[in-house]
Amino acid sequence: MKLCRWGKNGYEKPGMIDSQGMLRDLSGMLSNIDQDTISPKGLARLRKIRPESLPLIKTEPRFGVPYTGITKFVAIGLNYSDHAAESGLPVPSEPVVFMKATTSISGPNDDVVQPRGSIKLDWEVELGVVIGTKAQYVPEEKALEHVAGYCIVNDVSERSFQMATSQWDKGKGCDTFGPIGPWLVTTDEIPNPQTLEMWLDVNTERMQTGNTRTMIFSVARIVSHLSQYMTLMPGDIITTGTPPGVGMGKKPEPVWLKPGDVMTLGIQGLGEQRQRVVAYIGK
């Protein structure tokens, strides 16, 4: 299933994407898509619904974050060896873990705001992993049983903030630095998360091309690893690292985003995102 939330920010309705890629209105069946909805029982109930039986949305509304109730936004750094190389950093011996602030979360096509003082704004297309059942001390071979589905994440980054200290969080957690969506695609449609093509363009120029098969640490390894150090709860999302082609790694000089630039990105089977960069103007 492809689940989504659509409508004006703060007033989103639940939706489902049918076999033809059309948006259907789920609001007659449930009021929201949240942690309970993406639990095994919740998803089993939704699978009984035939998308084509739902009202068709004929307009092109805004897509919001595909579900609510995200209590942790966990991120993995340097999870593709060629990205580590372009960053001038060694390939890690275990997953590099940092957190993105939940206040960074935004819809998949909402504007990305360049924060005050930013001079090195960058992009990262990544596979997002959504937890469906509590995961604590989970062995790798059972880790995917705790996953509800997958989505696209743009791990927007401000490199001058990020590299100012050994802790990356302040360059990763600014407002609008966590576009998620447009869909939450359940695991029955993505049986193997390690075979997905991914890409990102800036102003129609291809910047990133990759495939999740080249991850250093697989989705199962990441979920298992994290569960040894923190309890993963339903609704938590893990963004799993980016392939090469980020602005920081461009030669002969880095390329940084500026107001007016447009990022378009996608992952096989998970849809596409599009964000325009705008300057912070205050309130």
N, C-alpha and C positions, 0 to 999 in steps of 0.2 A: 504494500500500500504506500501511497504517497500522500502524506498528511500535511496540512498547511494552515495558516491563519491569514486572513485577508481583511483589508479595510483600513480606515484611518487609524493612525497611531493612537493606541489607547482604547480603541473601539473595535478591535479585530474580531472577526467571526471565524469559527472553525470551517475548514474546507477539506476536500479530497480531490485528487487529480484522477480523472478517468483514463481509460486505455488509449484514448485519442489525445491525451495531454490537455484536456479541457478542465477548467475549474468547476467543481460542484459544491453547493452549499450544504454544509453539515449541521447548520445551526438548528434545524428542526429535530435533530437527533440528540445533540448535546450542546452545552453552552460554551465549552472551551476545550482545548487540548492541553492537558497538564500531566503531572506525574502519574495520576491514576489512569488517565487515558492510555498512556504508553506502557503501562504494566502488562504482563502477559494476559491477565483477565480482560483488561480494557481493550487490548488489541484483538483478542479473540472475539469480543463483541462487535468490534468494527468490521472484522472480516466477514461477518454475516450480511453486511450492507453491500448491495450492488451499486457501485458509483453512478451508473447510468440511470438509476431510479431517483437520484437526488436532483434538485433544481439546478439548472445550468446557469452559470454566471456569464452573461454575454459581454459585459464590459471588461476592461483590463485594469482591475483595481490594484492598489498597492499590496504587496505581500509583506507581512510582518514576520517576526521570529516564529518558526513553525510550532512552537509549544511554549508554555510558561512553566515557572517553577524551577528555574536553574539556580541551584544554590552554590555550585562550584563550577568554575570555568578553568579547567586545568589544561596546560599546554606543554608540549614536548618540543625541545629545541634540537637542532642539528641531527635530525633523524634520517637524512639522506646524505650519503658520504660526499657526493659532489657539491652539495650545498655547504657542508662543513669546510670543504676545500676552498670554495669561493669566498667564504667568510674568514679564511685564514686561521681556522681553529681545528684542533685535532678531532678525529672521529671518536666519539665518546664510547667508553667501555660499558656504560649503563645509561638508561634514558635520562636526559637532562630535563628536569621538571621545573616549571615556573607556573605562576598563576596570572590569569588575566582578570581584572576587576569585572564583576558582573554589571557595573555601570557602563562598561564599554560596549555592551551588547546592543545591536541595532538590527533593523530589517535588512534583507539582502540587497535591496536597491536604494536604501536611504543614503543621503550624502555622507561622506567622510569629512569631518571637520579637522582641518590642520590646526593643532593647538597653538596657543600663544607661546612664542619662543622656539617653535619647531623650525629646523633647517634641513633635516635629513629624514623626510617622510618616505616610507617604503611599503611594499606590498608582499604578501605571502599567501598563495592559494594552498589550502590544506583540507584534508579529510577530517570531518568532525564525527566523533563517536558518541552516541547518546546512550546513557545507562538506563536500563529498564527495571532492573531488580538490584537490591542491595548487594554490594560486592565487598567482602572483607576476607583477606587471606585466601584469595581464589587461586587455584593452580592454573597454569597457562592453558592446559588442555580443556578446562571448563570455562575459561574467561568469556568466550563469545556468547555463552548462554545468558550472560548478564546484560547483553547489548540489545537495546530496543530497535536501533536503526542508525542511519548515517545521514550526514548533511554536509554542505559546503561551509567552510569558514574562511574568511579573509583575515589572517592574523596581521592586521595593519600595525606597523611598527615605526617608532621614531628613534632612529639609530643614535643620535647624539644623546638622547635621554637614556636609551638602553645601555650604552657602553660607558656611561659616566662612572658606574661602579660595577662590582662583580654581580650585582643583583639586577636582573633584566626587567623586573615588573613595571617600573615606572615608565619604561619606553614601550610597554605593551598594553597598558590599562587605561589609556586616555579615552574620553567619551568618543563613541562611534568607531573605536578600533576593533570591534568584534562583530562584523556582519555575519549573520547566521541564516541559512536557508537557501532557496525558497521553500524547500520541502524537507520533511523528515521521511526518509525512505526506509521502510522496515526491512529486517534482515532476510525475509523470504524473497525479496527482490534483489538483495545483494548478498548471496550466499558466501561469496569469497571477497572480502574487502581488500585483498592484496593483488587485484588485477585491474585496477581502475585507472583509466587515462585521465590526466588533469592538465589544465592550461590556464594561462592568464595573459591578457593583452592590456597595454596602456595606450590609449589613443589609437586603437586598431593595430598597433605593432605587437607582435608576439614576443613576450618577455620570458614566460615560463612554459615549459613542456615537460611532463613527467608521467610516471606511473607508480602507483603504490607498491608495485612489486619490488621496487628498489629501496624501500624503507630498510633502515638498519635494524630497527626493532618493530616487529609486526604489531598489529592491533591487539592480538591476543596477549603478546608479551607485555605490551604497555598496560593493558587493563590489569593483568595479573600483578605486574610490578607496582603499580600505584596502590593496589588494594593491600599491599603489605605495609604501607605507610599512612594511608588515609582510607576511611570507609567511603566508598563511592555509593551515593544514594540515587534513587530514581530521579531522572531529570538532569543529573550532572552531565556535563559535556566535556569531552577531551579532544583537543585539536592536536593533530599527530605529526606536525612538522611539514616542511615545504621542500619541493625539489629545487634544483638550481635555477638561476635567472632572476634573483631579486636585484633591486636597484643597487644595493651596497656592493654587489659582486661584479657589476658591469665594468668592462675594460674599454679603453684605457682609463676612463674616469667613471666614478659612480653616477647613477642617474637617480634623481630624487623627484618625488611627486610635488606638484605645485597646484594652487587653485586653478580650476578649469580642466585639469586632467580627468580622464575617465578610465576607470578600471573595469574590464569585463573578464569574468572568470567562470570556469565550469569544471565539473567532474562527471565522468561517464555515469549515466543513470541517475544523477542527483540534481540535474537542472543547471541553471546559470544565475550568476549575480551580475549587477552593474552598479557601480558607485561613481558619483562625481565628487571631486575634491573641492571643498569650499574653505575659505579662510574663517577663522574664529573672529567674530565681531563683537562678542560680549553681549550683555543684556542691560 
